[in-house]
Amino acid sequence: MLTPLEKTVTSDITDQRFIRSRELLGELRADGRETGRSALATLRAYPGPDRARVVEVERALLDVAAHAAPEEARPLLESLVVEYGGAHLDLRTEAVTLLAQTSPARAVEILEPLVTRARHGRTMPPQEFLVRAWIEACAGTGRSPVRELADVATNLFMDSMARTVAVKELARHREPRAAQVLQAVLVESTGDAYLRRMAAQGIRDSMPAEAACEVFRRTASREADLNFARFLADLIEKNCAR
């Protein structure tokens, strides 16, 4: 049941508050190391013994600390990523993203053994966010993410959203291994039609047209799923000259 006050908060007002909060966050991020240190100190002291934890407040403080004082915030980000404990999982997930954004080289070191592991022995941030952070950290260091993404994309035990993120990113890389993985996912008989469609679109966008069309025709000639066969037929019709 909404309160009278909640009923008066229109979507426009909510949108304005969201926009202003993002603007303020951006200003604090750029406000310098002292602001970052202050945010970090506040986060460590928050909440007091008689106050409830508010994850959104913690996330905002962590964001400001990571961007304004990345060196000082790095140890906390690292511990939040790898150590199971009292921190809320949402805060730990935020830490994965922030570590990749603000300390990409260190993020590569920490995430490399984690990103391809479908099953962890302890609670970890969702695999999708580990994969997204891996992509961002690699971009920040100039390292190719393809080898690890190939493992993620082809691992049937991996979370489906993590696999989808990996497949979409592989389409951005003109590397032989990326093309091979996209083709492997395209013919995969797991019943995940959405993932296969993403692989097909990735092949269309990343391979030479003639080679991509050959892959589509070969796959279509062996396709048992009628709906996916129609999808391939439409793809061939729109992208492959007769």
Secondary structure, 3 states (H helix, E strand, C coil): CCCHHHHHCCHHHHHHHHHHHHHHHHHHHCCCHHHHHHHHHHHHHCCCCCCCCCHHHHHHHHHHHHHHCHHHHHHHHHHHHHCCCCCCHHHHHHHHHHHHHHCHHHHHHHHHHHHCCCCCCCCCCCHHHHHHHHHHHHHHHCCCCHHHHHHHHHCCCCCHHHHHHHHHHHCCCCCHHHHHHHHHHHCCCCCCHHHHHHHHHHHHHHCCHHHHHHHHHHHHHHCCCHHHHHHHHHHHHHHCCC
